[in-house]
């Protein structure tokens, strides 16, 4: 059976967050282990799903992309990093200090700004000269054999090779204005496709993208599977549709 659904950017983030929260290895680490959820727009939704309570998501943003001519303005005190130790928040730890206590199989969740889905490569925009969150964490993630989970919406898919793009951004050619770096990362990519597969057992195929009137950046997905699974997936999406924009 097949069906077609449309998700806005915020609806996709909610769907991805619910999928992440349902992952078996996440549930296992909520019982015993450490999960680090640094600030980020998608991670703000994951924060809510893991904690079971809403937050002011404006207080859980990291680097952000918004209209250059009319950026939003707000005065919100940032929330501290969510570090869960055996399922409980440990406010004495943050995205960096927690790494010293993490061991093989513990989970580090980091969103992305670019995606090459077919090759399993994500990219993180970097404005900090020391590499930001990724620069400070990646050595520990690799050395300690942590699981790097990369929740990212299909809106971030880019047609150019991320590794090549990072090299172009990094060259010493004269530049006009600010030019961010791009950090290619490898981990467990988790998009709307994986979320619908985990939650409903369906195949989700992106067939179109974009829209108007709030659907800018949205994704149109073809759902394939058994009748009951497809019906469940449609019901799930319908329950999420109407998720308000993050801002």
C-alpha positions in Angstrom: 0.0 0.0 0.0 1.1 3.6 -0.6 0.3 7.0 0.7 1.8 10.5 0.5 2.4 13.0 3.3 3.8 16.4 3.6 5.8 17.6 6.6 6.9 21.2 7.4 10.3 21.8 8.9 9.0 21.9 12.5 6.8 18.8 11.9 9.9 16.9 10.6 11.9 17.9 13.7 9.1 16.6 16.0 8.9 13.4 14.0 12.7 12.9 14.1 12.7 13.6 17.8 10.0 11.0 18.5 11.9 8.5 16.4 15.1 9.1 18.3 13.4 8.7 21.7 12.0 5.3 20.6 15.4 3.9 19.5 16.3 0.7 21.4 19.8 1.9 22.2 18.5 5.2 23.5 16.1 3.4 25.8 18.9 1.2 26.9 21.1 4.1 27.8 18.2 5.8 29.7 18.4 2.7 31.9 22.2 2.6 32.2 24.6 4.9 30.5 25.1 8.5 29.4 23.3 10.5 26.6 24.5 14.0 25.7 22.1 16.3 23.9 23.9 19.6 23.1 21.9 22.6 22.1 20.5 22.8 18.6 17.2 23.3 16.9 16.4 19.6 16.3 18.0 18.7 19.6 15.5 21.0 21.3 12.7 18.7 20.2 14.7 15.7 21.3 15.2 17.4 24.7 11.4 17.6 25.0 10.8 14.0 23.9 13.4 12.6 26.3 12.3 14.7 29.2 8.5 14.5 28.5 8.0 18.3 29.0 8.0 21.4 26.8 10.9 23.9 26.8 11.3 27.3 25.3 13.2 26.0 22.3 14.6 29.5 21.6 16.7 28.9 24.7 18.3 25.7 23.2 19.7 26.9 19.9 23.3 26.9 18.9 24.6 28.4 15.7 21.6 29.4 13.6 20.6 30.4 10.1 17.9 33.0 9.6 16.9 35.8 7.3 19.9 38.2 7.0 17.8 41.2 6.4 15.4 40.7 9.2 16.8 38.5 12.0 14.6 37.7 15.0 15.3 39.4 18.3 14.6 37.9 21.7 16.0 38.0 25.2 16.0 34.4 26.5 18.4 32.9 29.0 20.0 29.8 27.4 19.3 26.4 28.9 22.2 24.3 30.1 23.2 21.2 28.1 21.0 18.1 28.7 23.2 15.3 29.9 21.3 12.2 31.0 23.1 9.8 33.4 21.0 6.7 33.8 18.0 8.6 32.6 18.4 11.5 35.0 19.7 15.0 34.1 23.1 15.7 35.6 23.5 19.5 35.8 27.1 19.2 36.9 28.0 18.0 33.4 27.9 19.7 30.0 28.6 18.7 26.4 32.4 18.7 27.0 32.9 17.6 30.6 30.5 14.7 30.1 32.9 13.2 27.6 35.4 12.4 30.3 32.9 10.1 31.9 31.5 8.4 28.8 32.4 4.9 27.8 31.9 2.7 24.7 28.3 2.7 23.5 27.2 5.9 25.3 25.4 8.3 23.0 26.3 11.8 21.7 23.6 13.5 19.7 24.6 16.2 17.3 22.5 17.8 14.6 23.9 19.0 11.2 23.6 21.8 8.7 24.2 19.8 5.5 23.5 16.3 4.4 24.7 13.9 1.7 22.1 11.2 2.5 23.2 8.6 -0.1 26.8 8.7 1.2 26.0 9.0 4.9 28.0 12.2 5.4 26.7 15.2 7.3 28.2 18.6 7.6 28.3 21.0 10.5 28.8 24.8 9.9 31.6 26.1 12.1 32.1 29.7 13.2 34.2 29.0 16.2 38.0 29.0 15.5 38.4 26.0 17.8 35.8 23.9 16.0 32.8 24.4 18.2 31.0 21.4 19.6 32.2 19.0 17.0 35.8 20.2 17.3 35.8 19.7 21.0 34.0 16.3 21.0 35.0 14.3 18.0 38.3 13.0 19.4 36.5 11.6 22.4 33.7 10.2 20.3 36.1 8.3 18.2 38.7 7.4 20.9 36.1 6.2 23.4 34.0 4.4 20.8 30.8 6.5 21.5 27.8 6.4 19.3 27.4 9.6 17.3 23.7 10.0 16.4 23.1 12.7 13.8 19.4 13.7 13.7 18.9 15.9 10.6 15.9 16.8 8.5 15.9 16.1 4.7 15.6 19.8 4.2 19.4 19.9 4.9 20.2 17.7 1.8 22.7 19.5 -0.5 23.6 18.5 -4.0 27.4 19.1 -3.7 29.8 16.8 -2.0 30.2 17.9 1.6 33.9 16.9 1.8 34.7 18.8 -1.3 32.7 21.8 -0.1 34.5 21.9 3.2 37.8 22.0 1.3 36.6 24.9 -0.8 35.5 26.8 2.3 38.8 26.2 4.0 41.2 27.4 1.2 43.0 30.7 1.8 41.4 32.5 -1.1 40.5 36.2 -0.4 37.0 36.4 1.0 34.3 39.1 1.2 32.6 39.1 4.6 32.1 36.1 6.8 32.6 32.6 5.4 31.9 29.7 7.8 33.8 26.5 7.8 32.1 23.1 7.2 33.0 20.1 9.3 32.2 16.8 7.6 31.1 14.2 10.1 30.2 10.5 10.0 27.8 8.8 12.3 24.3 7.3 12.5 22.2 9.6 10.2 18.6 9.8 11.4 16.1 11.6 9.2 12.4 11.4 8.7 13.1 8.2 6.7 14.5 6.4 9.7 11.9 7.9 12.1 9.0 6.5 10.1 10.8 3.2 9.6 11.4 2.8 13.4 8.0 4.1 14.5 5.7 2.5 11.9 7.7 0.0 9.8 7.2 1.8 6.5 9.6 2.8 3.8 9.6 6.6 3.3 10.8 8.0 -0.1 11.3 11.7 -0.6 9.6 12.6 -3.8 9.4 16.5 -3.7 10.5 19.3 -1.5 9.6 22.9 -0.6 6.4 24.8 -0.5 4.8 28.1 0.5 2.8 29.6 3.3 4.8 27.9 6.0 5.8 24.8 4.1 9.1 26.4 2.9 11.8 23.7 3.5 9.1 21.0 3.8 9.3 17.5 2.4 6.8 15.3 0.5 7.2 11.6 1.3 5.8 8.6 -0.4 5.0 5.9 2.2 5.2 2.2 1.2 4.4 -0.8 3.3 1.7 -3.1 4.6 -1.8 -1.6 4.9 -1.8 -1.3 8.7 1.7 0.1 8.8 1.0 2.8 6.2 -2.2 3.7 8.0 -0.3 4.0 11.3 2.3 6.2 9.6 -0.4 8.5 8.1 -2.1 8.7 11.5 1.2 9.5 13.2 2.0 12.3 10.7 -1.5 13.7 11.0 -1.0 13.8 14.8 2.2 15.8 14.3 0.9 18.1 11.6 0.2 21.6 13.0 3.4 21.6 15.1 4.0 25.3 15.4 7.2 26.8 13.9 10.1 26.9 16.2 10.1 30.7 16.2 
